[in-house]
Amino acid sequence: MPANTRSSKSRDESMPYHYADGCLQFGISGFSFDGGDVGSPDYDDRTIPLYDYGDWSEVTIEGDVTIGNSVERVFPDDEGPPFPAELIVIVDAEETQLRFEKNVADPPVSEGSYDVELTLDRSLLRGDVVMTPRLVRTEPCREGLPYAPNDGMRVAGGESWTIVVDHPTKDSDGFPFVYRDFSQDGMPPEDLVHSFSKTPNPKMMINDQNENVVDVLQSGNTYGFRPNMKRLLKADFGVSLWIQLVVLTGTTIAEAGEPEFDWQEGVVEEISESELGTHLFGENVDYEIVVSELSDRISDPSKLRELITDLCEAVQLYQGYAEDLDYFIQEHSP
């Protein structure tokens, strides 16, 4: 098996071909508002918290994308360098269904660094805006498989940056999906699709080596395969996420007598105000009842076993998992 097969080959729909994941290094050097104040990004989180900078109408993001030498693996020997591909950055604002491509370098391209500048209109943005580098073939490949055979196919990718336009909320819907490279030291096993991180605030980490999963989750479309699969994946991930959120919150309550963090208060509020609480504890559930029930059941091993069973059922009902799965199968069965 070629060395690049495991970590740098992916699938585009049903067509397997060599893919250089991690080949593109996307860096942000700074950003400015309305031609004025300049800010610096947080490289640890790869996020740009624009809500910290007051009112603005337009933001300009400046940086560069570097094409690494692993790009040679996704083209036959007679295709370069330079290679028949264009370098782009995909900008995806899911909440406003805005998705477009910014051209960074015209074909042909070679190894090296290319400057990128993105100007975004505040009126078109809300929530999180994800920027992702991609290298796309611009000519059909005469050799064909195992190389990407058609123009328009993505042949290399890299880690995204996220622009956070609005201030994050503290309610139960504020637990984000973040994208991390699980092959790095200190991360969960790289064969996982997702993992739950509770430090310092809960989040569902998605392994960005699973590029097709990331692309589906970042889709801003409304109809078709990608958005339908996105709803199904979010429901599926949400089952795991909510079980862990409830258990962690209940454990803290059992130890301290009350929620310790804002997000735990949000979990209790969501349980008490939604069908999740009804599924778990019956009708007429309020905040105090949820705190008392979680503390009692988690403190008693015999009741904990029953709670876990009830919780697995309640979260599936709350997430509407069966409905999303059934709808997806109906829509996309041959």
Helices and strands as residue ranges (DSSP letters): H 5-8, E 9-12, E 15-18, E 20-33, E 38-39, E 47-49, G 50-53, E 58-67, G 69-74, G 77-79, E 85-93, G 94-96, E 98-105, E 112-121, G 122-124, E 128-137, E 154-158, E 161-164, G 172-174, E 177-180, E 194-197, E 203-207, H 211-217, H 225-256, H 262-273, H 275-281, H 287-299, H 301-319, H 321-332
